[in-house]
């Protein structure tokens, strides 16, 4: 799979809000971004993989929705996560 267990734990540790946090909005955005980056690299090699490209578009849409939710509810966290993940808005 795209995201290894160790990389996943690193992202969770970096973006967690409290000790047992594994599914907050920030963590979900970070994990989706990692998968999106992996698939983007995948398409540089496999240009005709149209089925995976459909999945990529779904991931981008899901991340966009989570970012809009975060922007609406906590603008400071939204700005911080954009900066840390290197996303542009």
N, C-alpha and C positions, 0 to 999 in steps of 0.2 A: 504494500500500500504506500501511499505517498508520504504520510507523516509517520515517522517511527515513534515508538513509545517514549524513548528518551527525549526526543524533540517536543513531543506533546506535553510531557511533564515539565520541561523547561518553560514552555509557553504558559502553562497553567500556573506555575510558581511566579512567573513574572507579572501576570495580570490578575491574580486572585485578589478578592476583596477581603475575605476572612479565611481562617485556617482550613475549613472544609469546603471551600468554594471550588466547584468544578464546572459550573454551567452558567456563570453570569454572562451578561451581554458582551463584556470586554473579551472574555475567554473565547466565546463563540466566534467573535469577529476575528480574533487572532488565529484560531484554528482554520477558519474558512480562508483567510488570507494565505496561510501556509499551503493549503491544498490548491488554491488558485495559482500561486506562484509555481508549484510543481507542474500543474497541467500546462501552464504557459510554456515552460521549458520543454515539456513533452511534445507540444505541437511544433516546436522548431525542428524536431526530427521527423515526426509523423504528421505530415501536412494534411493527409486525407482521412484522418481519424474523426469522421463527422459525428459519430455517436458520442464520443467523449466531449466533443465541442458543445453538444447540446447540454451535457451535464455541467460543463464549465459555465454556460450561460445561466443555468439554474443556481449554481453556487454564487455567481456574481449578484444575481437578483436577491438571493437570501441575505448576503452580506450588506447589500444596499438598504434593504429593509431594516436590518438591525442597526445600521449606522443612522438611519433616519429616526428610529426609536430613541437611540442614545442622544442624538442631537436635540430632540424635543424635550427629553426628560432631564438630562444633565449635560449641559453644553461644555463644561470644563473637562469632563471625562472624554467627551467626543473629541475635543481639540487635542487632548493628550494622546489618545489612541491613534489619531491620524498622524501625529508627529512620530510616535514610536514605531509604527508599522510602515512609515514612509508612503502613506496614501495621500493622494492629492484631492482636494475639493475646492 
